[in-house]
Amino acid sequence: QVQLVESGGGLVQAGGSLRLSCAASERTFSNYAMGWFRQAPGKEREFVAAINWSGRSTYYADSVKGRFTISRDNAKNTVYLQMNSLKPEDTAVYYCAATGGVNYYAAGEYYYWGQGTQVTVSS
């Protein structure tokens, strides 16, 4: 069982930046690809970004491409999401998740989930 704990959320003005972190309990962290998803009130959970086990391959939703950067540090069992040029429509609860599957875009592929961290972007 992998436990994931997100941190770094908060309130920021439009155009600002935040860096989310997700710490994993397992030292087998490097066995998993990691993803970030978000869910806004009244909306379905949506894919944001993913990174493969080595960190050499990354994947982004079109809505965040060029503004968000996912990275990982396997020595620290941590994955990050650097969010720049934030927009009010980025407001959501952000979740990190771990998968051993290959379809990184699908929430159903992920085995383990964190509890989420709130990101609020004011206009």
N, CA and C of each residue as an Amber inpcrd file, in Angstrom:
protein
   369
   0.8450000  -1.1850000   0.0000000   0.0000000   0.0000000   0.0000000
   0.8930000   1.2520000   0.0000000   0.6840000   2.1100000  -0.9870000
   1.4360000   3.3560000  -1.0780000   0.5700000   4.4770000  -0.5530000
   1.0800000   5.2030000   0.4020000   0.3750000   6.3840000   0.9020000
   0.9730000   7.6320000   0.2750000   0.0940000   8.5030000  -0.1890000
   0.5100000   9.7280000  -0.8700000  -0.0390000  10.9300000  -0.1190000
   0.8060000  11.9100000   0.1150000   0.3930000  13.1090000   0.8400000
   0.7880000  14.3390000   0.0350000  -0.2280000  15.0980000  -0.3920000
   0.0160000  16.3190000  -1.1580000   0.1860000  17.5100000  -0.2180000
   0.9130000  18.4890000  -0.6970000   1.0590000  19.7540000   0.0200000
   1.3590000  20.8500000  -0.9830000   1.2470000  22.0980000  -0.5310000
   1.6240000  23.2240000  -1.3750000   0.4710000  24.0020000  -1.9690000
  -0.7530000  23.5400000  -1.7480000  -1.8860000  24.2820000  -2.2580000
  -2.0990000  25.5780000  -1.5070000  -3.0100000  26.3900000  -2.0250000
  -3.3070000  27.6560000  -1.3540000  -4.0470000  28.5960000  -2.2570000
  -4.0910000  29.8460000  -1.8290000  -4.7680000  30.9160000  -2.5620000
  -3.7240000  31.7870000  -3.2490000  -3.9140000  32.0260000  -4.5330000
  -2.9740000  32.8240000  -5.3040000  -3.7470000  33.6680000  -6.3080000
  -3.1950000  34.8120000  -6.6530000  -3.8340000  35.6570000  -7.6560000
  -3.5460000  35.1260000  -9.0610000  -4.4260000  35.4530000  -9.9650000
  -4.2160000  35.0700000 -11.3640000  -2.8550000  35.5860000 -11.8410000
  -2.1630000  34.7210000 -12.5800000  -0.8190000  35.0480000 -13.0320000
   0.2740000  34.5930000 -12.0990000  -0.0990000  34.1810000 -10.9130000
   0.8710000  33.7410000  -9.9230000   1.2790000  32.2900000 -10.1070000
   2.0770000  31.8130000  -9.1490000   2.6260000  30.4560000  -9.2290000
   2.4470000  29.7260000  -7.9090000   2.3640000  28.4210000  -8.0070000
   2.3790000  27.5340000  -6.8570000   3.1520000  26.2850000  -7.2300000
   3.7310000  25.6500000  -6.2160000   4.4030000  24.3710000  -6.4280000
   3.7930000  23.3300000  -5.4980000   3.1760000  22.3470000  -6.0800000
   2.6140000  21.2570000  -5.3100000   3.6440000  20.1410000  -5.1540000
   3.6070000  19.4990000  -4.0030000   4.4630000  18.3500000  -3.7470000
   3.5910000  17.1650000  -3.3440000   4.0700000  15.9810000  -3.6340000
   3.3690000  14.7590000  -3.2500000   4.4310000  13.7770000  -2.7590000
   4.3880000  13.4900000  -1.4700000   5.3580000  12.5920000  -0.8650000
   4.7610000  11.1950000  -0.7270000   5.5180000  10.1990000  -1.1320000
   5.0630000   8.8120000  -1.0690000   5.7300000   8.0870000   0.0840000
   4.9780000   7.1660000   0.6620000   5.4810000   6.4360000   1.8200000
   6.4170000   5.3000000   1.4480000   6.2910000   4.8300000   0.2220000
   6.9970000   3.6150000  -0.1710000   8.3440000   3.9070000  -0.8030000
   9.3460000   3.1000000  -0.4360000  10.6260000   3.2420000  -1.1200000
  10.6020000   2.5910000  -2.4880000   9.4600000   1.9140000  -2.8400000
   9.2930000   1.4010000  -4.1960000   8.6460000   2.4450000  -5.0910000
   8.6320000   3.6760000  -4.6280000   8.0580000   4.8030000  -5.3670000
   8.5170000   4.8260000  -6.8090000   9.7890000   4.5250000  -7.0580000
  10.3260000   4.6110000  -8.4140000   9.7580000   3.5370000  -9.3320000
   8.9990000   2.5800000  -8.7760000   8.3600000   1.5700000  -9.6170000
   7.1280000   2.1090000 -10.3270000   6.6220000   3.2610000  -9.8750000
   5.3400000   3.7660000 -10.3510000   5.4940000   5.0130000 -11.2070000
   4.6420000   5.0870000 -12.2210000   4.4210000   6.3730000 -12.8640000
   3.4970000   7.1800000 -11.9550000   3.6380000   8.4820000 -12.0110000
   2.8570000   9.3540000 -11.1310000   2.0530000  10.3480000 -11.9550000
   0.8730000  10.6650000 -11.4690000   0.0310000  11.6190000 -12.1650000
  -0.5520000  12.6480000 -11.2190000  -0.9380000  13.7690000 -11.7820000
  -1.7050000  14.7960000 -11.0760000  -3.0560000  14.9320000 -11.7850000
  -4.0910000  14.9550000 -10.9930000  -5.4520000  15.1810000 -11.4700000
  -6.0420000  16.3330000 -10.6790000  -7.1400000  16.8820000 -11.1730000
  -7.8260000  17.9290000 -10.4180000  -9.3170000  17.7820000 -10.5830000
 -10.0200000  18.3060000  -9.6000000 -11.4780000  18.2590000  -9.6290000
 -12.0320000  19.5640000  -9.0930000 -12.7500000  20.2550000  -9.9550000
 -13.4150000  21.4890000  -9.5730000 -14.8330000  21.1690000  -9.1130000
 -15.4450000  22.0520000  -8.3220000 -16.8070000  21.7900000  -7.8380000
 -17.7680000  21.5570000  -8.9950000 -18.5340000  20.4910000  -8.9030000
 -19.5330000  20.1830000  -9.9130000 -18.9780000  19.5970000 -11.1940000
 -17.6810000  19.3230000 -11.2160000 -17.0630000  18.7800000 -12.4260000
 -16.4050000  17.4410000 -12.1340000 -16.1530000  16.6980000 -13.1960000
 -15.4790000  15.4200000 -13.0430000 -13.9760000  15.6340000 -12.8350000
 -13.3550000  14.6270000 -12.2270000 -11.9170000  14.6710000 -12.0480000
 -11.2510000  14.6020000 -13.4190000 -10.2560000  15.4510000 -13.6390000
  -9.6140000  15.4970000 -14.9430000  -8.1030000  15.3770000 -14.8300000
  -7.5140000  14.8010000 -15.8440000  -6.0730000  14.6250000 -15.9360000
  -5.3950000  15.9830000 -16.0870000  -4.2660000  16.1330000 -15.3870000
  -3.4780000  17.3530000 -15.4940000  -2.1000000  17.0450000 -16.1040000
  -1.3840000  16.1080000 -15.4770000  -0.0260000  15.8040000 -15.9240000
   0.3850000  14.4410000 -15.3770000   1.3660000  13.8330000 -16.0440000
   1.8970000  12.5550000 -15.5780000   3.3700000  12.4640000 -15.9380000
   4.0610000  11.5790000 -15.2220000   5.4900000  11.3930000 -15.4380000
   5.8050000   9.9140000 -15.2640000   6.6610000   9.3930000 -16.1180000
   6.9440000   7.9670000 -16.0070000   7.9060000   7.7100000 -14.8460000
   8.2400000   6.4490000 -14.6290000   8.9910000   6.0760000 -13.4350000
  10.3640000   6.7570000 -13.3660000  10.9920000   6.9620000 -14.5130000
  12.3440000   7.5160000 -14.5270000  12.3570000   9.0350000 -14.5470000
  11.2250000   9.6170000 -14.9200000  11.1690000  11.0700000 -15.0620000
  11.5210000  11.5530000 -16.4510000  11.8390000  10.6410000 -17.3510000
  12.2910000  11.0510000 -18.6840000  11.1340000  11.3800000 -19.6200000
   9.9350000  10.9030000 -19.2780000   8.7720000  11.1570000 -20.1300000
   7.6910000  11.8430000 -19.3220000   7.1570000  12.9160000 -19.8710000
   6.0920000  13.6560000 -19.2190000   4.9310000  13.8670000 -20.1760000
   3.7620000  14.0630000 -19.6020000   2.5260000  14.1560000 -20.3730000
   1.6630000  15.2400000 -19.7320000   0.9870000  16.0350000 -20.5630000
   0.2120000  17.1560000 -20.0470000  -1.1350000  17.2590000 -20.7420000
  -2.1190000  17.7280000 -19.9940000  -3.3710000  18.1400000 -20.6070000
  -3.1260000  19.4080000 -21.4180000  -3.8670000  19.5540000 -22.4970000
  -3.6900000  20.7340000 -23.3500000  -3.9130000  22.0220000 -22.5710000
  -4.7900000  21.9860000 -21.5990000  -5.1530000  23.1980000 -20.8600000
  -4.0200000  23.7300000 -19.9840000  -3.0280000  22.8790000 -19.6840000
  -1.9420000  23.3080000 -18.8040000  -0.5840000  23.2840000 -19.5000000
  -0.5440000  22.8020000 -20.7100000   0.7210000  22.6650000 -21.4240000
   1.3820000  24.0320000 -21.5700000   2.6660000  24.0950000 -21.2460000
   3.3960000  25.3520000 -21.3120000   3.3260000  26.1800000 -20.0510000
   2.4200000  25.8140000 -19.1330000   2.2970000  26.5600000 -17.8730000
   2.6880000  25.7040000 -16.6640000   2.3970000  24.4210000 -16.7180000
   2.6750000  23.4960000 -15.6180000   3.8390000  22.5860000 -15.9940000
   4.6140000  22.1950000 -14.9800000   5.7160000  21.2660000 -15.1770000
   5.6920000  20.2090000 -14.0860000   5.6680000  18.9570000 -14.5000000
   5.7230000  17.8530000 -13.5450000   7.1610000  17.3360000 -13.4920000
   7.5910000  16.9790000 -12.2960000   8.9290000  16.4220000 -12.1170000
   8.8950000  15.4790000 -10.9220000   9.9590000  14.7080000 -10.7570000
  10.0100000  13.7890000  -9.6250000  11.4440000  13.6530000  -9.1420000
  11.5560000  13.3210000  -7.8620000  12.8490000  13.0420000  -7.2520000
  12.7120000  11.6840000  -6.5740000  13.1930000  10.6430000  -7.2170000
  13.0150000   9.2880000  -6.6790000  13.7950000   9.0670000  -5.3890000
  14.8560000   9.8200000  -5.2060000  15.6160000   9.7050000  -3.9530000
  14.8120000  10.2230000  -2.7720000  13.8940000  11.1370000  -3.0380000
  13.0590000  11.7170000  -1.9810000  11.6360000  11.1820000  -2.0030000
  11.3610000  10.2360000  -2.8960000  10.0010000   9.6740000  -3.0120000
   8.9580000  10.7720000  -3.1910000   9.2590000  11.7410000  -4.0280000
   8.3920000  12.9060000  -4.1600000   8.2000000  13.2770000  -5.6250000
   6.9790000  13.6610000  -5.9520000   6.6580000  14.2060000  -7.2640000
   6.1570000  15.6320000  -7.0660000   6.4540000  16.4810000  -8.0360000
   6.1380000  17.9000000  -7.9440000   5.2770000  18.3300000  -9.1230000
   4.5300000  19.4040000  -8.8980000   3.8180000  20.0570000  -9.9890000
   4.0410000  21.5580000  -9.8330000   4.8800000  22.1050000 -10.6950000
   5.1190000  23.5510000 -10.7230000   4.0510000  24.1760000 -11.6100000
   3.2950000  25.0980000 -11.0360000   2.1900000  25.7200000 -11.7570000
   2.4630000  27.2100000 -11.8870000   2.6330000  27.6650000 -13.1170000
   2.8870000  29.0730000 -13.4040000   1.7290000  29.6600000 -14.2030000
   1.6770000  30.9720000 -14.2480000   0.6380000  31.6790000 -15.0110000
  -0.7420000  31.1300000 -14.6820000  -1.0180000  31.0100000 -13.4130000
  -2.2800000  30.4050000 -12.9920000  -3.4750000  31.2540000 -13.3960000
  -4.5650000  30.5620000 -13.6990000  -5.8110000  31.1870000 -14.1340000
  -6.9250000  30.8050000 -13.1620000  -7.9690000  31.6050000 -13.0770000
  -9.0880000  31.2270000 -12.2050000  -9.6490000  29.8460000 -12.5260000
  -9.6210000  29.4560000 -13.7770000 -10.1420000  28.1330000 -14.1550000
  -9.2560000  26.9810000 -13.6920000  -8.0920000  27.2830000 -13.1310000
  -7.2510000  26.2420000 -12.5380000  -7.6950000  25.9090000 -11.1120000
  -8.6350000  26.6670000 -10.5840000  -9.1280000  26.4240000  -9.2310000
  -9.7480000  25.0350000  -9.1230000  -9.2550000  24.2410000  -8.1870000
  -9.7130000  22.8600000  -8.0230000  -8.9860000  22.2330000  -6.8430000
  -9.4450000  21.0540000  -6.4670000  -8.6600000  20.2040000  -5.5760000
  -7.7350000  19.3680000  -6.4620000  -6.4570000  19.3970000  -6.1370000
  -5.4610000  18.6820000  -6.9140000  -5.0470000  17.4020000  -6.1730000
  -5.0380000  16.3020000  -6.9200000  -4.7130000  14.9970000  -6.3630000
  -3.4920000  14.4200000  -7.0770000  -2.6150000  13.8000000  -6.3300000
  -1.5750000  13.0050000  -6.9750000  -1.9680000  11.5390000  -6.8640000
  -1.4480000  10.7490000  -7.7930000  -1.8150000   9.3450000  -7.8590000
  -0.6630000   8.5450000  -8.4480000  -0.6440000   7.2570000  -8.1260000
   0.4200000   6.3660000  -8.5850000  -0.1680000   5.2230000  -9.3880000
   0.5240000   4.8520000 -10.4580000   0.0550000   3.7750000 -11.3110000
   1.1880000   2.8950000 -11.8000000   0.8650000   1.6240000 -11.9920000
   1.7680000   0.7090000 -12.6640000   1.2720000   0.4150000 -14.0730000
   0.1860000   1.0900000 -14.4560000  -0.3890000   0.9040000 -15.7820000
   0.3030000   1.7520000 -16.8270000  -0.2810000   1.7830000 -18.0190000
   0.3560000   2.4800000 -19.1370000  -0.4820000   3.6230000 -19.7030000
  -1.7750000   3.6730000 -19.3660000  -2.6150000   4.7680000 -19.8440000
  -2.6350000   5.8580000 -18.7810000  -1.6590000   6.7430000 -18.8560000
  -1.4730000   7.7300000 -17.7920000  -2.5870000   8.7630000 -17.7330000
  -3.3870000   8.8590000 -18.8010000  -4.4140000   9.8810000 -18.8730000
  -5.7050000   9.4770000 -18.1620000  -5.8320000   8.1970000 -17.8390000
  -7.0800000   7.6740000 -17.2980000  -7.0020000   7.5020000 -15.7880000
  -7.9150000   8.1580000 -15.0750000  -7.9190000   8.0630000 -13.6160000
  -8.0770000   6.6160000 -13.1480000  -8.8290000   5.8260000 -13.9090000
  -9.0640000   4.4350000 -13.5340000  -7.8210000   3.5710000 -13.5450000
  -6.7340000   4.0570000 -14.1570000  -5.4920000   3.2890000 -14.2310000
  -4.6530000   3.4060000 -12.9640000  -5.0160000   4.3620000 -12.1140000
  -4.1860000   4.6740000 -10.9500000  -4.6140000   3.8620000  -9.7320000
  -3.6110000   3.3190000  -9.0420000  -3.8810000   2.4300000  -7.9220000
  -4.0530000   3.1860000  -6.6060000  -3.2500000   4.2070000  -6.4270000
  -3.1990000   4.8930000  -5.1370000  -3.4100000   6.3770000  -5.3450000
  -4.1050000   6.9910000  -4.3930000  -4.4540000   8.4080000  -4.4680000
  -4.1440000   9.1050000  -3.1540000  -3.7500000  10.3720000  -3.2720000
  -3.6340000  11.2030000  -2.0920000  -4.9760000  11.7940000  -1.7110000
  -4.9760000  12.5810000  -0.6520000  -6.2220000  13.1410000  -0.1350000
  -6.6050000  14.4540000  -0.8230000  -5.6750000  15.0180000  -1.5650000
  -5.9510000  16.2370000  -2.3110000  -5.5040000  17.4920000  -1.5860000
  -5.2080000  18.5180000  -2.3620000  -4.8560000  19.8310000  -1.8200000
  -5.5760000  20.8970000  -2.6400000  -6.1460000  21.8740000  -1.9560000
  -6.9640000  22.8880000  -2.6260000  -6.0760000  23.9730000  -3.2350000
  -6.3570000  24.2800000  -4.4790000  -5.7310000  25.4120000  -5.1620000
  -6.8410000  26.3640000  -5.5770000  -6.7310000  27.6130000  -5.1480000
  -7.7180000  28.6250000  -5.4840000  -7.0060000  29.7930000  -6.1380000
  -7.4570000  30.1460000  -7.3320000  -6.8570000  31.2520000  -8.0820000
  -7.8930000  32.3590000  -8.1950000  -7.5650000  33.5010000  -7.6410000
  -8.4930000  34.6270000  -7.6680000  -8.2110000  35.5170000  -8.8840000
  -9.2860000  36.1220000  -9.3790000  -9.1360000  36.9750000 -10.5730000
  -8.8490000  38.4080000 -10.1950000
